[in-house]
Amino acid sequence: MFNFYNPTPPTDVYQAQSDSAVWMPYTQMSQFQPNLHIQRASGVTLYPTNHPHLIDAIASWWCVIHGYNHPNLNHAITRQLDSFAHIMLGGFIHDPILELAHTLSTITPGNLKHVFFSDSGSVGVEVAIKMALQYWRNQDQKRPKLAYLMGGYHGDTTGAMSVCDPIEGMHQLFAPLLPPHIGLPQPPAWGCEATLIHQYLNEVDSQLASCAHELAAVILEPICQCAGGFFLYDPLILKGIAEICNRYGILLIVDEVATGFGRLGPLFACELAGITPDIMVLGKGLTGGYLGLAATIATPLVFKGFFGGNEKALMHGPTFMGNALACAVANASIQECLKPEFSIQIQGIQSQLMALHTLNEYPWITSVRVLGAMGAFTFANDIDSNAIQKFAISQGVWLRPIGRVVYTSPASIMSDSELKKVIGVLIDIGKKEKW
Ligand SMILES: *Cc1c(COP(=O)(O)O)cnc(C)c1O
């Protein structure tokens, strides 16, 4: 093999430059602290330069679902690379995308059959929104609005932002760009009394009844609002909302970008409620966290709503749509998900994570949630997430709290002993009142 560049660059020298040359996400750059410089990653372990290795407890924002440097995923990419890396989808088709579309239409619940590919979760959501709006337009119905749940997150592009929680999604900041949609209240937390569930569904019912005629779709994250702090709500609520949408003839878009591929136990969170949406969006874990790829999958009803003249065709087409390397690695990743070991591993992770419930005894912890390969707890008061991160790093674990929420979303392949270590660090964090 040729090395066209020095594989171990003098990191100290250009660390100072890169600190400001790379504009970091959600970061106040004037106070930016140098990042750990990752040289290698394997399994659930990150190997930073000049630093002891770390267990990644959050799987790179919960997308590296089978761990880093997975031999089968690596192989799928290099094999495809021997043929070609990318080809425009305008007019062409290729094996990896055909296989992936077929697999997705088989493994997703219900009648989701037609897959539109794009390159990130946010764009996948944009496509779902355009699909819903244009679907109604094609039927000569004026339905320009969407409804979303408070507390939700659907991405950082403007269409996606317009259906995120207005505070968390910072609607104020970008107000001129964001069309006003209809915010439904955040559901009560999983574990609440049945009467609260009924009350909530009645509220949603009356709110949707009043604007059903102008609504194209309801968009939501099923069961778990992840970026909003791993907030869980009862599957009966999802089922109830799906029934209400059905009754009023409103499309249901389920954003499984975060929950898809086993994060909450079953392959898709919809299965927990036994519902089948009109449109589903997948991303993050779709490629095992290797490459950007999203899938927006529609039922034949939605798909056929686009039949007719050219003006009725779906008006979207990203350059890297259906990238062959991304599709190839997605196929390999899904093969891993379909092995019996995968769901056994997730079940094992869930039972181990139950240990987090000991944190319930501390009055400063307001709630502890565990479902599938996800564990989270919330502090009653503000916390210094940098201090928590530093402590976790000193214990050999990589965490990144969201607001007052500390969470883990490990890769399925995390071993019992690695997870035990992660849980120990999480419990030590939760035991301490002030951070
Ligand atoms: C991460 C996420 C997105 C956005 O995906 P990107 O690939 O970051 O654009 C959308 N919806 C949900 C539920 C997510 O968790």
The ligand as an SDF file (V2000), in Angstrom:
LIG
                    3D

 15 15  0  0  0  0  0  0  0  0999 V2000
  -30.1060   12.5710   14.0900 C   0  0  0  0  0  0  0  0  0  0  0  0
  -31.5250   12.6760   13.7530 C   0  0  0  0  0  0  0  0  0  0  0  0
  -31.9660   13.3150   12.5750 C   0  0  0  0  0  0  0  0  0  0  0  0
  -31.0140   14.0420   11.6510 C   0  0  0  0  0  0  0  0  0  0  0  0
  -30.1260   13.1860   11.0440 O   0  0  0  0  0  0  0  0  0  0  0  0
  -28.7520   13.7820   10.4230 P   0  0  0  0  0  0  0  0  0  0  0  0
  -28.1310   12.6110    9.7540 O   0  0  0  0  0  0  0  0  0  0  0  0
  -27.9660   14.3180   11.5800 O   0  0  0  0  0  0  0  0  0  0  0  0
  -29.1260   14.8500    9.4740 O   0  0  0  0  0  0  0  0  0  0  0  0
  -33.3190   13.3100   12.2860 C   0  0  0  0  0  0  0  0  0  0  0  0
  -34.2040   12.7120   13.1020 N   0  0  0  0  0  0  0  0  0  0  0  0
  -33.8320   12.0890   14.2380 C   0  0  0  0  0  0  0  0  0  0  0  0
  -34.8550   11.4220   15.0670 C   0  0  0  0  0  0  0  0  0  0  0  0
  -32.4810   12.0640   14.6180 C   0  0  0  0  0  0  0  0  0  0  0  0
  -32.1140   11.4760   15.7620 O   0  0  0  0  0  0  0  0  0  0  0  0
  1  2  1  0
  2  3  1  0
  2 14  2  0
  3  4  1  0
  3 10  2  0
  4  5  1  0
  5  6  1  0
  6  7  2  0
  6  8  1  0
  6  9  1  0
 10 11  1  0
 11 12  2  0
 12 13  1  0
 12 14  1  0
 14 15  1  0
M  END
$$$$
